[in-house]
Amino acid sequence: MFTVSLIEPQIPPNTGNIARLCGANNIRLEVVGNIGFELTDKRLKRAGLDYWKYVDWEYYPDQKDYFSGLDPMRMHLLTTKSDISYTEKKFKPGDYLLFGSETTGIHPDYLLLFKDRCCTIPMINKNIRSLNLSSAAAVVVYEALRQNRP
């Protein structure tokens, strides 16, 4: 129905938790670019428990190639650098929900190139820079599913 794209994730348990989220909802997971761990990392596997066999996922090593293969009109780039709430977006089956690295987010060049495709999860307390990656993915995934339930 949807694809969650993790662009250069750095923390194995976040990726494992997101894999579990995707598996639970039949959502494809794509891990992209220079990641901060080995795909065999036991923390990654532990967070995903024994559910990895139920996850449709793939690793794409080249971020530039990955972005060049996506339809910009099907992308939603989640970033703290947008004023548009994710709740204002209309998610459709086949869309890509892109989340950046826990430490740097999505590269600014892509945010600029796809500015009209960016959105954020609003937060009331301005002292908090961002949510945990797996929490953010869950929030957006369930909104996308809510918008598309039969």
Order of alpha helices (4+ residues) and beta strands (2+ residues): beta-alpha-beta-alpha-beta-alpha-beta-beta-alpha-beta-alpha
